[in-house]
Amino acid sequence: MKIAVSTQGDTPESPVDERFGRAKGFLIFDDETNSFTYEDNAQNLSAMQGAGIQSAKRIIDSGATVLITGNVGPKAFATLNSASIEIFCGAAGTVRDAITKYKEGGLSRASNANVEGHW
């Protein structure tokens, strides 16, 4: 299984980015190999529109089946949900902390977007 986490940096000790669509990047954790890969999201940091959808496509293309983030807007949520990706919002701390909390059942699965678009 692969778990994507929105992040402000490129290491597991980096803080979770509270924004999904305009996150600095994503760390993809592969629990089979216990390894991380970094996906840069710089092209969406200053996008006028479509950042959430483009970021969602990046997550889908990464092969992740779970997304951990702080917040996700309606268009990104719909795109991720249509690809059967489980979304967990409200994460804080480091990427490693968020993954641990997820594995321990400490994060709640989102049933819809938790912020408005262009947040």
C-alpha positions as CSV (number, residue, x, y, z in Angstrom):
1,M,0.0,0.0,0.0
2,K,1.1,3.5,-0.7
3,I,0.2,6.5,1.5
4,A,0.5,10.1,0.2
5,V,1.1,12.9,2.7
6,S,1.0,16.6,1.9
7,T,4.2,18.1,3.1
8,Q,6.2,21.3,3.5
9,G,9.5,19.5,2.9
10,D,11.1,16.4,1.3
11,T,11.8,14.2,4.4
12,P,9.7,12.2,6.8
13,E,10.5,14.7,9.5
14,S,9.1,17.6,7.5
15,P,5.8,19.1,8.7
16,V,2.5,18.1,7.1
17,D,1.3,20.9,4.9
18,E,-2.2,21.9,5.9
19,R,-3.1,22.6,2.3
20,F,-3.6,19.9,-0.2
21,G,-3.8,21.5,-3.7
22,R,-1.1,24.1,-2.9
23,A,1.1,21.9,-0.8
24,K,4.8,22.3,-1.4
25,G,5.0,18.6,-2.2
26,F,3.9,15.1,-1.3
27,L,5.8,12.3,0.3
28,I,4.7,8.9,-0.8
29,F,5.3,6.1,1.7
30,D,5.4,2.5,0.4
31,D,4.7,0.3,3.4
32,E,5.9,-2.8,1.5
33,T,9.4,-1.4,1.1
34,N,9.3,1.0,4.0
35,S,10.5,3.8,1.7
36,F,9.6,7.3,0.8
37,T,9.6,9.1,-2.5
38,Y,9.1,12.9,-2.9
39,E,6.7,14.4,-5.5
40,D,7.3,18.1,-6.0
41,N,4.2,20.2,-6.4
42,A,5.8,23.6,-7.1
43,Q,3.8,24.1,-10.3
44,N,0.6,24.3,-8.3
45,L,1.8,26.7,-5.5
46,S,0.8,29.8,-7.5
47,A,-1.8,28.3,-9.9
48,M,-4.7,30.7,-10.4
49,Q,-7.1,27.7,-10.5
50,G,-7.1,23.9,-10.8
51,A,-4.4,23.3,-8.2
52,G,-6.6,20.8,-6.3
53,I,-7.5,18.8,-9.3
54,Q,-3.9,18.8,-10.6
55,S,-2.6,17.7,-7.2
56,A,-5.2,15.0,-7.0
57,K,-4.1,13.7,-10.4
58,R,-0.5,13.6,-9.1
59,I,-1.6,11.5,-6.2
60,I,-3.6,9.1,-8.4
61,D,-0.6,8.7,-10.7
62,S,1.6,7.9,-7.8
63,G,-0.4,4.8,-7.0
64,A,-1.3,5.9,-3.5
65,T,-4.5,4.5,-2.1
66,V,-4.6,6.8,1.0
67,L,-4.1,10.5,1.3
68,I,-3.2,12.2,4.6
69,T,-3.5,16.0,4.6
70,G,-4.6,19.0,6.6
71,N,-7.5,20.2,4.4
72,V,-8.9,19.3,1.0
73,G,-11.3,21.3,-1.1
74,P,-14.4,20.1,-3.0
75,K,-13.0,19.6,-6.5
76,A,-9.9,17.7,-5.2
77,F,-12.1,15.6,-2.9
78,A,-14.3,14.6,-5.8
79,T,-11.4,13.7,-8.0
80,L,-9.7,11.7,-5.3
81,N,-12.9,10.0,-4.2
82,S,-13.7,9.0,-7.8
83,A,-10.4,7.2,-7.9
84,S,-11.3,5.4,-4.6
85,I,-8.5,7.1,-2.7
86,E,-9.2,7.2,1.1
87,I,-8.8,10.8,2.4
88,F,-7.8,11.7,5.9
89,C,-7.9,15.4,6.9
90,G,-6.8,17.2,10.0
91,A,-3.3,15.8,10.1
92,A,-0.6,17.8,11.9
93,G,3.0,17.3,13.1
94,T,5.6,15.6,10.9
95,V,4.9,13.3,8.0
96,R,6.2,10.4,10.0
97,D,3.9,11.3,12.9
98,A,0.9,11.5,10.6
99,I,1.6,8.1,9.1
100,T,2.0,6.6,12.6
101,K,-1.3,8.1,13.7
102,Y,-3.0,6.8,10.6
103,K,-1.7,3.2,11.2
104,E,-2.8,3.4,14.8
105,G,-6.3,4.4,13.7
106,G,-6.0,7.9,15.1
107,L,-7.2,9.7,12.0
108,S,-10.8,9.9,10.8
109,R,-11.6,9.3,7.2
110,A,-13.2,12.4,5.5
111,S,-16.6,12.0,4.1
112,N,-16.4,15.2,2.1
113,A,-14.3,18.3,1.6
114,N,-13.5,20.3,4.8
115,V,-12.7,23.7,3.2
116,E,-14.1,25.7,0.3
117,G,-12.3,25.9,-3.0
118,H,-9.4,28.3,-3.5
119,W,-8.5,28.0,0.2
